[in-house]
């Protein structure tokens, strides 16, 4: 029988979000209903509210979440009621050209639930990233549920569902940071700090944090930055070269989505080094670089989408590292809030006052 729950909805572009009654259908074939325990307030949710993703309003926001499977539909075997899961937006299909070539982390046809959640008046909702987890319960494709150690705290485990995984993966998966490498991370918000944490986990010897805000640079030290640069006070390219014997870093990670920061990352890498773009630019942004520099410097320019992660592989491993005290997930949680405080959390995010506000349900 369909259930009535509370959820956070963005009804129109740029308008404050509201808490509404949501109708959750019983799970159909390949689907699961998950009782949400915690969900991080991610910048992507703000992009949805501002119409920066698409215009398919109203949106049921929230996607960076952990909870317990309540029920599953026909044909679901990988998860069962009672499982503690992290939700993901890369439920691999197993049959697209990328999956068939052994690259499921680049799946081109990821699954979402087939049925629609609705408002009480029957209006269909568009769930953020196919999840919609600022809600007591949500309906997802079963493949969007990744079972992990149930002793992990939901408010930290859920962060792997988006921003923290994006940053960790940008360093560990896309950038392939290795032992003894030098790394520069441009932008020290949640994703950038996760990239710093990922570089530390991968064994980088030098990790340089770059930002315009001294408070964020202090945060970066907590995740493993060995050096910090305030780019409003000195040229980060010159300083990075000074810190690396005049050579530049092995891996430069741009976690802002800014053409200027990307150009700085490009010029701050060593010959044959790697630039990773994990910050999300807006559609109007462009960048211009001398063609000879692209050729002459060699190396790789990569984009990192969801940290090139494979949830079934990466989430359990990272939770194990967290349980061992080797992964500082706790450090990303600035505050825990109620479902009614999401709009206020967006304002704090815009002002740079928090790494992550986490809704606890």
Secondary structure as GFF3:
##gff-version 3
##sequence-region A 1 361
A	DSSP	beta_strand	3	10	.	.	.	ID=ss1
A	DSSP	beta_strand	18	24	.	.	.	ID=ss2
A	DSSP	beta_strand	31	40	.	.	.	ID=ss3
A	DSSP	alpha_helix	43	49	.	.	.	ID=ss4
A	DSSP	beta_strand	59	60	.	.	.	ID=ss5
A	DSSP	beta_strand	64	72	.	.	.	ID=ss6
A	DSSP	beta_strand	84	87	.	.	.	ID=ss7
A	DSSP	alpha_helix	97	100	.	.	.	ID=ss8
A	DSSP	three_ten_helix	104	106	.	.	.	ID=ss9
A	DSSP	beta_strand	118	119	.	.	.	ID=ss10
A	DSSP	beta_strand	126	127	.	.	.	ID=ss11
A	DSSP	three_ten_helix	128	130	.	.	.	ID=ss12
A	DSSP	beta_strand	137	141	.	.	.	ID=ss13
A	DSSP	three_ten_helix	142	144	.	.	.	ID=ss14
A	DSSP	beta_strand	145	147	.	.	.	ID=ss15
A	DSSP	alpha_helix	154	157	.	.	.	ID=ss16
A	DSSP	three_ten_helix	158	161	.	.	.	ID=ss17
A	DSSP	alpha_helix	163	169	.	.	.	ID=ss18
A	DSSP	pi_helix	170	174	.	.	.	ID=ss19
A	DSSP	beta_strand	182	186	.	.	.	ID=ss20
A	DSSP	alpha_helix	190	202	.	.	.	ID=ss21
A	DSSP	beta_strand	206	211	.	.	.	ID=ss22
A	DSSP	alpha_helix	214	222	.	.	.	ID=ss23
A	DSSP	beta_strand	227	230	.	.	.	ID=ss24
A	DSSP	alpha_helix	236	243	.	.	.	ID=ss25
A	DSSP	beta_strand	249	254	.	.	.	ID=ss26
A	DSSP	alpha_helix	259	267	.	.	.	ID=ss27
A	DSSP	beta_strand	269	277	.	.	.	ID=ss28
A	DSSP	alpha_helix	291	297	.	.	.	ID=ss29
A	DSSP	beta_strand	300	303	.	.	.	ID=ss30
A	DSSP	three_ten_helix	306	308	.	.	.	ID=ss31
A	DSSP	alpha_helix	311	323	.	.	.	ID=ss32
A	DSSP	three_ten_helix	330	332	.	.	.	ID=ss33
A	DSSP	beta_strand	335	337	.	.	.	ID=ss34
A	DSSP	three_ten_helix	339	341	.	.	.	ID=ss35
A	DSSP	alpha_helix	342	350	.	.	.	ID=ss36
A	DSSP	beta_strand	357	360	.	.	.	ID=ss37
###
